[in-house]
Amino acid sequence: MNYRTLGRTGFNISEISLGTWQVGGKWGAPFNHENADQILNEAVDLGVNFIDTADVYGNRESEKAVGRLVKNRSEQIYVATKCGRFISPHVNEGYTPQVLRGFVETSLKNMGLETIDLIQLHCPPNEVYYRPEIFEEFDRLIAEGKIQKLGVSVEKVEQALKAIEYPNVDTVQIIFNMFRQRPAGLFFEQAKKRNIGVIVRVPLASGLLSGKYDASTNFHPGDHRHDNRHGEHFDKGETFSGVDYETGLQAVNRLKAIFPDVPLAQVALRWVLMFDAVSTVIPGASRPDQVGLNIAAGDLRPLTQLEMEAVGNVYDEMIRPLVHHLW
């Protein structure tokens, strides 16, 4: 495992870490704690020391599993969680310092931790980024020792750029992959300038970049890939990175032709790591064996300039016109 510094937090973290949205099993299925424990422990066994979760994942069950992991392991494990998505309706008016403080305290109890290494606002509405009192509350939580660092998880590049204007925002979690390349422009430039930790989520475009799906693939009800293609439940950019499924399949075939001898999922993760602004990438796993396959991507040789250009051409010709301006 290779390690990178998470911006100005100073945390030395695994460059391929673990996201826990579906750690208890497949999306939409009941949470399976035995499976979650196996996945989490496999990750730590293989050198992962940064775990990203959220209070809403599995309706707090994912946090419980992460807390259990930390208690049962002797290694230094950095825990990142998120807050805000339990606000219903999920609108700007629901965000208050008191509500967010309550979420932090609930997460601490849920995980059995004395402090949270990194708390992240969980894709809040756009207006929240323009409310200093929201961000100031986290300074008080840091002073009280309840959290160590503050970050944001964003949908759009513009939100990331606004968030890092706040001096206490140390990290940004953002979607970045072969089908979502806009962050590599102005945002990565500013993140490096300000020494912001960049956590890349959805690196496989909800599995589309695994290369394992086709036109006959079915996703069961409850899986966001089944019923969020157009943003029915949350931002549609979270599902297949907002790319039309059929177009995505065609683009995947072109990518497979560029990399015929390596699993596309591993190439897609290695592609993300080619960008030095990235601190870590957090693919998920619904089975323990998927963890090792993801981590093996870090052992692949660097992509050549010609390969990077070829990926860029696929994006420019098939994906950019559809999604680049949206996120």
Secondary structure by P-SEA (a helix, b strand, c coil): cbbbbccccccccccbbbbcccccccccccccaaaaaaaaaaaaaacccbbbbccccccaaaaaaaaaaaaacccbbbbbbbccccccccccccccaaaaaaaaaaaaaaaccccccbbbcccccccccccaaaaaaaaaaaaaccccbbbbbcccaaaaaaaaccccccbbbbbbcccccccccaaaaaaaaabbbbbbccccccccccccccccccccccccccccccccccccccccccccaaaaaaaaaaaaaacccccaaaaaaaaaaccccccbbbbbbccaaaaaaaaaccccccccaaaaaaaaaaaaccccccccccc
